[in-house]
Amino acid sequence: MSAPTTAPEPSAADPRTPWSGSVRRTAEGSLEVGGLDVRDIAAEHRTPVYVLDEADLRGRARAFVTAFAEAFADLAGADVYYASKAFASVAVDRWVHEEGMHVDVSTGGELAVALRAGVPGEAIALHGNNKSTAELERALRAGVGRIVVDSLGEIEHLADLAGRLDLPAPVMVRVTTGVHAGGHDFIATAHEDQKFGLSLTSGAARAAVDAVLARPELVLLGLHSHIGSQILDLSGFEVAAGALLRLRAEVAAQTGTLMPEVDLGGGYGISYTGADLPPTPAQIAPALADVVRRVSAELATPPPRVSVEPGRAVVGPAGLTLYRVGTVKPVTTEDGTERRYVSVDGGMSDNIRTALYDAAYTAAVASRRSEAPAVVSRVVGKHCESGDVVVRDVLLPDDVTAGDLLAVPATGAYGRSMASNYNLLPRPGVLAVGAGKARFIVRPETEDDLLALEMG
């Protein structure tokens, strides 16, 4: 059994906190977020529910934009894209754009949401390893600022499509740099044996650049790299940046084309349990600026305009999921120890990451304060799967009981966006809170929604 985490008391001053900035304990012992008592949230809006702290999210977006503007002021500048795969909604895309971010999308659905939010096409980037013709056409007609190409076949297909539509196609080439960073193998995206990008080592990346230059329908903006997710060490970004800058200089020397931009991706980690110390925007931006400045000088090439793509680091800590406890069951494990199974009214349908990646979370009793001794607990859902685990090991008070509210922080990213209707559970809504007010920015599903799809 892995060591259980202790459910931390919320503290906005602690850089390791997984809780959003407005979460605190009230005098009565319940949690408050955005100026609202979670007991009132649960009573009015039911559970489970995703609760999103708007001010916290906006503040994180603003911190990235400010840090990169300052760090790259003496270079060619920087753009910050919100990786909306973390959580795409009309409200969130609008908020981050109002705070100065561009928006990164990876499907037609995410593109539709960004456009509905009022994000102009030139401030949108389209990713994806298998973009459909319809997605590419919609992106071209919307005038997106960049399309990140992921294969040699896509380059030819996009050029043909752009020619037929008589629309410019600004592209970046996604480069697999060989840097392996992040947590689980499923979220490390720059090692060779995976579906994304074009290999630098094999020569595929250079071949892709040459293929783009050979098609007048395409405008080559630059090179793109994404090395993984939930990254807490910046050294991988520095290695990848150096690799891209060297390829850029090589192409310039051999073809006369100096690409104006380099995208260093995202994947910046957050604290899920209070045990990790993730880098802040004020640390990330100068570190990347330093390597761009140094390597560009070594190569005697003008520095490019740089872009980055935080997603989880913007929306993840701004969200929490509020559940109500049902069954509480003590279980004796094979080694003779006892673990408390605490079942909640959601589960892997609203947070698949623990089952999928063995992701670590913490939890806290949210409706009251308890002085009872802490016991090793496993927070589980109500689905027909033994792997339906929300928090694998956490210390919760011995008196946790049916009816208690349980809060799991740091679920703003990849909670609602990866949610499902497994066992035909309706997906929870996303409740934005702030200044003592709440409103659904994504309404909760109902059984009527599920039945509306039936054709039998």
Legacy VTK file of the C-alpha trace (Angstrom):
# vtk DataFile Version 3.0
C-alpha trace
ASCII
DATASET POLYDATA
POINTS 456 float
0.000 0.000 0.000
1.333 3.433 -0.901
1.676 5.962 1.896
-1.644 7.774 2.401
-1.760 11.520 2.059
-3.100 13.638 4.857
-6.087 15.733 3.890
-4.586 19.237 4.148
-6.298 22.255 5.561
-6.812 24.770 2.740
-4.240 27.563 2.728
-3.958 29.950 -0.193
-0.559 31.100 1.105
0.992 27.633 0.719
2.497 27.113 -2.776
2.001 23.366 -2.387
-1.727 23.631 -1.801
-4.025 21.766 -4.183
-6.911 24.068 -3.212
-8.010 27.183 -5.085
-7.281 30.582 -3.609
-10.713 31.262 -2.102
-11.128 27.937 -0.230
-11.139 28.254 3.550
-12.688 26.755 6.685
-15.555 28.715 8.151
-15.987 29.271 11.866
-18.538 26.445 11.815
-15.979 24.071 10.297
-17.361 23.712 6.784
-15.458 24.639 3.638
-16.196 27.821 1.756
-15.229 28.489 -1.888
-15.857 31.671 -3.810
-17.597 33.075 -0.746
-20.128 30.213 -0.648
-20.513 27.502 1.981
-20.281 24.062 0.350
-23.311 22.970 2.412
-25.360 25.596 0.622
-23.881 24.601 -2.734
-24.818 20.968 -2.154
-28.316 21.832 -0.934
-29.117 24.049 -3.905
-27.219 22.365 -6.724
-26.936 18.736 -5.568
-23.881 16.482 -5.728
-21.659 15.497 -7.319
-20.787 18.870 -8.762
-17.639 20.420 -10.180
-17.018 23.773 -8.479
-14.825 26.233 -10.388
-13.289 29.296 -8.714
-13.450 31.972 -11.431
-11.138 34.468 -9.730
-8.514 31.800 -9.100
-8.602 30.651 -12.737
-8.391 34.179 -14.073
-5.502 34.922 -11.747
-3.523 31.931 -12.970
-4.138 32.861 -16.611
-3.051 36.426 -15.937
0.087 35.251 -14.113
1.241 33.250 -17.158
0.598 36.109 -19.580
2.409 38.620 -17.372
5.387 36.383 -16.619
6.043 35.534 -20.274
5.573 39.121 -21.452
8.166 40.281 -18.940
10.656 37.438 -19.467
10.641 37.711 -23.278
10.414 41.501 -23.516
14.044 41.785 -24.715
13.657 38.906 -27.189
11.005 38.526 -29.914
8.092 38.321 -27.503
5.888 35.445 -26.346
2.320 34.204 -26.628
0.506 32.048 -24.098
-2.119 29.588 -25.358
-4.655 27.953 -23.070
-4.620 24.205 -23.775
-8.381 23.831 -23.763
-8.272 20.026 -23.790
-7.829 20.413 -20.012
-11.349 21.828 -19.868
-13.106 23.528 -22.757
-16.215 25.579 -22.151
-17.512 28.807 -23.610
-17.127 30.627 -20.292
-13.595 29.405 -19.576
-12.335 30.117 -23.098
-13.817 33.595 -22.815
-12.245 34.185 -19.382
-8.737 33.175 -20.424
-8.950 35.209 -23.621
-10.062 38.238 -21.607
-6.933 37.738 -19.494
-4.700 37.855 -22.584
-4.349 34.199 -23.553
-4.826 32.585 -26.955
-6.648 29.239 -27.117
-5.319 25.881 -28.269
-7.850 23.320 -29.579
-7.464 19.723 -30.739
-10.867 18.839 -32.234
-13.710 20.395 -34.126
-15.741 20.472 -30.915
-13.100 22.432 -29.028
-12.785 24.778 -32.024
-16.548 25.347 -32.027
-16.492 26.212 -28.319
-13.600 28.660 -28.737
-15.351 30.401 -31.615
-18.633 30.531 -29.653
-16.665 32.148 -26.796
-15.668 34.974 -29.127
-12.011 34.008 -29.478
-10.898 35.368 -32.880
-9.564 32.829 -35.355
-6.070 34.314 -35.404
-5.803 33.644 -31.650
-6.600 29.925 -32.045
-4.219 27.016 -32.706
-5.420 23.639 -33.989
-3.636 20.474 -32.865
-4.308 16.802 -33.446
-2.637 13.705 -34.872
-5.626 12.715 -37.047
-7.502 15.860 -38.028
-10.462 15.241 -40.303
-11.004 17.097 -43.564
-14.019 18.806 -41.968
-11.910 19.979 -39.002
-9.165 21.336 -41.244
-11.662 23.091 -43.500
-13.435 24.683 -40.561
-10.095 25.867 -39.154
-9.080 27.404 -42.491
-12.441 29.140 -42.909
-12.202 30.472 -39.340
-8.744 31.906 -40.101
-6.960 30.106 -37.269
-3.535 31.457 -36.474
-1.781 28.107 -36.745
-2.351 24.489 -37.630
0.171 22.143 -36.016
0.874 19.426 -38.584
1.627 15.966 -37.244
2.522 13.808 -40.263
3.848 14.001 -43.814
0.480 12.866 -45.144
-1.292 15.691 -43.322
1.016 18.240 -44.919
0.039 17.167 -48.422
-3.638 16.884 -47.540
-3.727 20.319 -45.900
-1.912 21.922 -48.824
-4.359 20.423 -51.309
-7.322 21.572 -49.205
-5.934 25.097 -48.763
-5.388 25.309 -52.498
-8.948 24.245 -53.299
-10.372 26.744 -50.805
-7.895 29.460 -51.809
-7.206 30.136 -48.132
-3.804 30.540 -46.457
-2.706 27.727 -44.144
-0.234 28.861 -41.451
1.483 25.764 -40.070
3.891 24.611 -37.398
5.627 21.240 -37.537
5.284 19.145 -34.392
8.709 17.733 -33.563
9.329 14.669 -31.412
12.519 15.700 -29.625
13.132 12.471 -27.712
12.754 14.219 -24.339
10.621 12.021 -22.031
9.048 14.050 -19.255
6.051 13.900 -16.953
4.301 11.234 -14.919
2.599 8.158 -16.373
3.797 6.843 -19.772
0.362 7.640 -21.211
0.950 11.381 -20.700
4.608 11.569 -21.815
4.459 12.682 -25.439
7.970 13.228 -26.808
9.597 9.790 -26.681
9.941 8.066 -30.023
7.454 5.193 -29.722
4.134 7.073 -29.657
1.591 8.608 -31.978
2.424 12.303 -31.808
4.830 14.331 -33.885
7.686 13.812 -36.334
10.968 12.440 -35.079
14.009 14.661 -34.937
16.324 11.639 -34.660
14.971 9.784 -37.685
14.980 12.859 -39.912
11.182 12.918 -40.253
10.958 16.389 -38.706
13.381 17.863 -41.212
11.589 16.079 -44.043
8.333 17.643 -42.855
9.856 21.123 -42.855
11.096 20.596 -46.413
7.663 19.282 -47.445
5.965 22.421 -46.074
8.469 24.682 -47.845
7.752 22.849 -51.098
4.041 23.716 -50.999
3.253 27.383 -51.713
-0.232 26.931 -50.225
1.361 26.594 -46.773
2.990 29.277 -44.635
5.719 27.861 -42.385
5.518 29.616 -39.008
7.873 27.409 -37.042
8.454 24.336 -34.918
6.386 22.892 -32.106
7.261 20.564 -29.238
5.244 19.043 -26.412
7.194 16.753 -24.099
4.567 15.486 -21.655
2.183 16.390 -18.871
2.272 16.968 -15.102
5.926 18.054 -15.395
7.539 19.428 -12.241
11.160 19.711 -13.489
11.905 22.382 -16.111
15.103 20.776 -17.416
13.218 18.771 -20.059
11.817 21.976 -21.562
15.314 23.427 -21.759
16.655 20.382 -23.633
13.711 20.365 -26.029
14.044 24.116 -26.663
17.688 23.679 -27.573
16.826 20.894 -30.021
14.186 23.010 -31.772
16.448 26.039 -32.004
19.235 23.968 -33.540
16.878 22.517 -36.158
15.630 26.037 -36.880
19.192 27.269 -37.410
20.013 24.280 -39.641
16.992 24.941 -41.853
17.919 28.632 -42.091
21.511 27.867 -43.089
20.522 25.316 -45.717
17.365 26.840 -47.192
17.529 30.533 -46.370
14.237 30.328 -44.454
14.424 31.421 -40.823
11.220 30.306 -39.111
9.841 33.154 -36.990
8.304 31.089 -34.183
8.955 28.200 -31.793
6.298 26.650 -29.554
7.617 24.917 -26.435
4.295 23.301 -25.471
2.835 22.948 -22.020
2.359 20.189 -19.479
3.366 22.192 -16.407
2.475 20.263 -13.275
0.312 21.208 -10.324
0.040 20.017 -6.744
-2.613 17.331 -6.399
-1.954 16.253 -2.814
0.150 18.983 -1.247
3.304 16.861 -1.598
4.618 18.405 -4.824
6.055 21.881 -5.383
5.189 22.793 -8.973
7.029 25.570 -10.808
5.260 28.918 -10.977
4.870 31.071 -14.100
7.418 33.453 -12.557
9.911 30.566 -12.521
8.960 28.943 -15.844
9.125 32.030 -18.062
12.644 33.254 -17.125
14.034 29.720 -17.365
12.747 29.312 -20.908
13.785 32.829 -21.880
17.313 32.127 -20.653
17.711 29.021 -22.812
16.252 30.751 -25.881
18.577 33.706 -25.352
21.653 31.538 -24.773
21.151 28.999 -27.561
20.157 31.663 -30.099
23.370 33.513 -29.319
25.427 30.316 -29.649
23.844 29.621 -33.045
24.128 33.246 -34.159
20.449 33.338 -35.133
17.897 35.939 -34.101
15.677 34.560 -31.325
12.196 33.429 -32.382
8.874 34.494 -30.979
8.039 31.835 -28.391
4.703 30.357 -27.415
3.686 27.987 -24.625
0.486 26.067 -23.866
-0.472 25.718 -20.181
-3.818 24.059 -19.532
-3.804 22.040 -16.329
-1.739 24.745 -14.588
-4.460 27.312 -15.307
-7.685 25.410 -14.654
-6.647 22.416 -12.512
-6.205 24.049 -9.083
-9.220 26.315 -9.706
-11.614 23.384 -9.477
-12.812 20.958 -6.852
-15.391 18.180 -6.948
-17.985 18.059 -4.200
-19.444 14.646 -3.341
-21.807 13.277 -0.700
-20.707 10.210 1.249
-22.871 7.077 1.166
-21.612 3.689 2.317
-18.621 3.575 4.696
-17.058 0.133 5.001
-13.961 -1.043 6.925
-11.971 -3.706 5.049
-9.099 -5.849 6.331
-6.380 -6.055 3.683
-4.213 -9.095 2.852
-1.376 -7.848 5.057
-3.707 -7.577 8.040
-4.089 -3.801 8.046
-7.440 -2.077 7.889
-8.566 0.377 5.246
-11.770 2.380 5.339
-13.697 2.407 2.041
-15.625 5.658 1.707
-18.133 5.528 -1.146
-19.339 8.723 -2.792
-22.153 9.516 -5.216
-19.876 9.859 -8.251
-16.688 8.054 -9.194
-14.746 7.141 -12.283
-17.419 8.649 -14.545
-16.568 12.140 -13.274
-12.842 11.528 -12.641
-11.241 8.723 -14.644
-7.650 9.798 -13.958
-7.052 7.619 -10.902
-8.237 4.493 -12.739
-6.489 5.459 -15.973
-3.164 6.883 -14.776
-3.066 5.880 -11.106
-3.218 9.622 -10.468
-2.902 10.808 -6.871
-5.467 13.076 -5.226
-6.364 14.095 -1.708
-9.771 14.699 -0.095
-11.230 16.427 2.933
-14.489 16.278 4.830
-16.064 19.526 3.689
-19.308 19.875 5.671
-17.822 19.963 9.158
-14.635 19.919 11.187
-13.746 16.663 12.942
-11.453 15.996 15.880
-11.669 12.206 15.408
-8.440 10.268 14.800
-7.384 9.938 11.154
-7.625 6.520 9.525
-6.380 5.196 6.204
-9.232 5.570 3.741
-9.927 4.892 0.094
-12.472 7.104 -1.617
-14.397 5.072 -4.183
-17.337 5.624 -6.493
-20.602 3.839 -7.126
-19.712 2.147 -10.423
-19.595 -1.586 -11.104
-15.788 -1.688 -11.281
-13.299 -2.593 -8.559
-11.000 -0.005 -10.115
-13.560 2.727 -9.486
-11.257 4.699 -7.198
-11.269 8.478 -6.761
-8.551 8.787 -4.090
-6.441 5.694 -3.537
-5.122 6.414 -0.043
-5.887 9.367 2.180
-6.146 9.922 5.924
-9.732 10.882 6.807
-11.364 11.235 10.235
-12.542 7.997 11.818
-16.068 9.376 12.172
-16.697 10.040 8.460
-20.245 8.894 7.814
-23.096 8.800 5.335
-24.348 12.281 4.518
-20.988 14.014 4.982
-19.766 16.173 2.127
-16.343 15.288 0.729
-14.272 17.673 -1.393
-11.547 16.536 -3.796
-9.392 19.484 -4.931
-7.424 20.058 -8.154
-10.074 18.547 -10.421
-10.567 21.528 -12.716
-8.473 19.846 -15.405
-9.414 16.526 -17.001
-12.389 15.963 -14.727
-15.384 17.163 -16.724
-13.425 17.003 -19.996
-12.824 13.234 -19.594
-16.154 12.443 -17.926
-18.416 9.674 -19.204
-21.882 8.232 -18.720
-20.616 4.873 -17.505
-23.438 2.934 -15.803
-25.633 5.684 -17.294
-24.777 8.218 -14.632
-25.483 11.761 -15.843
-22.353 13.896 -15.913
-22.145 16.576 -13.188
-22.428 20.239 -14.065
-19.697 22.832 -13.699
-20.631 25.523 -11.194
-18.669 28.777 -11.408
-18.376 30.574 -8.072
-17.102 33.939 -6.959
-18.014 36.884 -4.742
-20.676 34.812 -3.025
-22.517 33.972 -6.243
-22.804 30.781 -8.284
-23.979 29.868 -11.755
-23.679 26.798 -13.934
-21.413 27.370 -16.927
-22.042 23.757 -17.978
-25.386 22.476 -16.729
-25.645 19.048 -15.073
-27.016 16.282 -17.244
-30.278 14.592 -16.375
-31.792 11.207 -17.059
-33.930 12.947 -19.677
-30.719 13.876 -21.503
-29.675 10.234 -21.546
-33.086 9.018 -22.688
-33.215 11.659 -25.432
-30.462 9.743 -27.249
-32.441 6.492 -27.306
-33.911 5.431 -30.638
-35.411 2.109 -29.575
LINES 1 457
456 0 1 2 3 4 5 6 7 8 9 10 11 12 13 14 15 16 17 18 19 20 21 22 23 24 25 26 27 28 29 30 31 32 33 34 35 36 37 38 39 40 41 42 43 44 45 46 47 48 49 50 51 52 53 54 55 56 57 58 59 60 61 62 63 64 65 66 67 68 69 70 71 72 73 74 75 76 77 78 79 80 81 82 83 84 85 86 87 88 89 90 91 92 93 94 95 96 97 98 99 100 101 102 103 104 105 106 107 108 109 110 111 112 113 114 115 116 117 118 119 120 121 122 123 124 125 126 127 128 129 130 131 132 133 134 135 136 137 138 139 140 141 142 143 144 145 146 147 148 149 150 151 152 153 154 155 156 157 158 159 160 161 162 163 164 165 166 167 168 169 170 171 172 173 174 175 176 177 178 179 180 181 182 183 184 185 186 187 188 189 190 191 192 193 194 195 196 197 198 199 200 201 202 203 204 205 206 207 208 209 210 211 212 213 214 215 216 217 218 219 220 221 222 223 224 225 226 227 228 229 230 231 232 233 234 235 236 237 238 239 240 241 242 243 244 245 246 247 248 249 250 251 252 253 254 255 256 257 258 259 260 261 262 263 264 265 266 267 268 269 270 271 272 273 274 275 276 277 278 279 280 281 282 283 284 285 286 287 288 289 290 291 292 293 294 295 296 297 298 299 300 301 302 303 304 305 306 307 308 309 310 311 312 313 314 315 316 317 318 319 320 321 322 323 324 325 326 327 328 329 330 331 332 333 334 335 336 337 338 339 340 341 342 343 344 345 346 347 348 349 350 351 352 353 354 355 356 357 358 359 360 361 362 363 364 365 366 367 368 369 370 371 372 373 374 375 376 377 378 379 380 381 382 383 384 385 386 387 388 389 390 391 392 393 394 395 396 397 398 399 400 401 402 403 404 405 406 407 408 409 410 411 412 413 414 415 416 417 418 419 420 421 422 423 424 425 426 427 428 429 430 431 432 433 434 435 436 437 438 439 440 441 442 443 444 445 446 447 448 449 450 451 452 453 454 455
